[in-house]
Amino acid sequence: MMPYNLNEQNYKRVLILGSGLISEPCIDYLVKNKKNVIKVCSNNKAEGNQLIENLLKSNLDAADRLKFIELDLVVNKDELHTLVHWSDLVISLVPTILQIYVIRPCLEFKKNLLTTSYISDELKKINKKIKEKDLIFMFETGVNPGLDHIISSKIIREEEQAGNIIVGYESWVGAFPSPDSVDNPLLYKFSWDPKGALLALKNDAKQLINGKIVTISEKNLLTNYLVDKKFHPSLNLEGYYNGNSLKYKELYNLKHAKNVIRGTIRYQGFTFIIQCFKYLNLFSFDKIDDKIHNWREYLHRILKNPRIQDNIFEVRNKYLSKNVFDLLIIDSNTKISLSEKMFYFNLSLLSISYFEDRYIRKFGFENLFHRIFSVLIYLELYKEDNIVKFIT
């Protein structure tokens, strides 16, 4: 049992739902205030306990104020209601689809709610009830959406107060690692739910560009519509359009704007890697044969397809100016067999074969080859114990 009195008025009781990547910095900030008592709930016991252990290393005096509770908020509704009733503030860091399970007890017990989730159409329907109960339900409090709203609103308001007319709006946001922390060939580190981050790359985009509504299929988003973003001479960045920007024209009252653009920025090369994954069917929702146990079996089956072999042969003849083995030179510290090298070699050529010639000429065949080749090695897709997992 925790030694404090839960009804003690000197404490602020914070309930945090979710133990994912974005939970730790949030809790770390809150627990430094010794007036805060925090309960963290998640259906992932191992992850939750590890989270608390990490936090207590840098907050040695917080053991009495920080507790983890294993909880499935869909199944254990009564326990969730008890915890919400206990709290002064609920911070929900669970997927958007689960937020409704949190909202209901927050409304019932009149508790304020903070979350990073987007405001869905379903949530808009209960806005009247929230106002009637004089509650604060604050959504979209992350980086994107979140900080981009704050910065955009500030700039727009300042320009309007100055009497200026806004004819174009662009917001480019990216949570990517600092250059000194880029220690993997993916050029990225997950700072939030990996599944959500990857699924976002399968969305189409709709933007207002030069007065016209442009709809971009996710199949072309990372290739034909890639945008160079040279914000700073020391950073080599690229951008891709993010979701539907049209609603922001009305939200920000941009009635004169001919461009309303929202995009994501990454280190240059990230989008190429992701597009290669798509071409290799690593982003596919299609069911995989039950006889397939690991990624090597799955990808070998693809490589055996005669049409695929023709694609590999064609790109090899068209762009390969050096001996095959010149391209297979890798870090001497990485010891892999020739068969494994050839496995990654063919997968690299296959993924490149789907790109248009102008794209390959722009970025250079060898540069693209080495980039995807190093990523495939890094992912260790050839290993037998790298099994195929289905994420639901």
C-alpha positions, 0 to 999 in steps of 0.5 A: 500500500502507498503510505499517503492518504488518498484523500489528502488535499495537499496531493494532486492525484494523476491517473495516466493510462498507457505505458508506451514511449510517450508516457515516460517523459510525461511521467518524469516531468510530473513526478518531479513535483512532490505534490503529485501522486501518480498511478500508471495503468497499462495492459502490458505488465512487463512494459509498465514495470520497466517504465516505473523502474526507469523512472525511479532511477532518476527520481529516487524519492518518488517510490511512494508517489508512483505506482503501476497497475495492470489494467485492461481498460476495455475488460476491467471497466469497474476498476477503470471507473474506480481509478478515474473517480480517485483522480484529479486529472486523467492523462490518456496516452492510449490509441484513439480507438480506445479513448471512448472508454476513458471519456465515459467515466471522465464525464460521469465523475466530472474529471478533466482529461488530457490526451494526444489523440486527434479529435474524432467525429464521434468525440465532437458529438459529446462536446455539448456534454463536456461544456454542460459539465464545465470540464476541460477535455484537451485533445491533440496535445503532442507535437503534431498535432499539438505544438503546431496548433499553438505556433500556427495560431500565434503567427496567424493572430499576429499577422491578422493584428498587423493587418496582413492577409495570409495567402499561404500556410505551410506547417512542416513538423518532424520528431526525428533524432538529433544528428549525433543520435542517428546510429542506425541506417533507418535514420529514425527512432520511434518516439511514440507507438511504432505501429501508429507511426508506421500505419500513418505512412499508409495514409493518402494525403489531401492538400490545397496547392495553388488553389487546387485540391490535390489528392495524393495516393499513399502509393505515390506519396513518398516518391512523386510528391517528395519535397526537399526541405532545406531548413538549415545547411547542416541538416539534409531533410526531406518532407512528405504531405501529411493527411488532410490539410483542408480542414485547417483552412476553416479551422484557422480562418485562412479564407484567402489562402491558396496553399494550405499544406501540412507535412512531415519532415525526416532525414533524407533517405527515410522515405526511400527506405519506407517505400522499399518496405512497401515494394517488398510487401512488408507493409501489406495487410494480406494474410501470409501463408501459415506455412511461412514461419520467418521473414527469410521464407516469406521473402525467398518465396517472393524472389523465386517468382519468375516475374520478380527475377526478370525485374531484378535482372533488368535493373541489374543490367541497366544500372550496375556498372561495377562487378556484383561483388563490389557492391557487396562490400560491407563493414568488416565487423559484420560477418555474414555468409555469401548466401545471405549477402546475395539474399539482401543483394537481390532484395535491394535490386528488387525494391529499386526496380519499382522506382521510376528511372528519374528517381534513381538517376536523381539520387544515384543507383549506388547510393540507393543500393547501399542504403537499402542493403545496409537497412536489410542487414540491420533488420536481420531478415535472413535469420531463422528466428526472425519470425513473422508476427502479426500486429493487431 
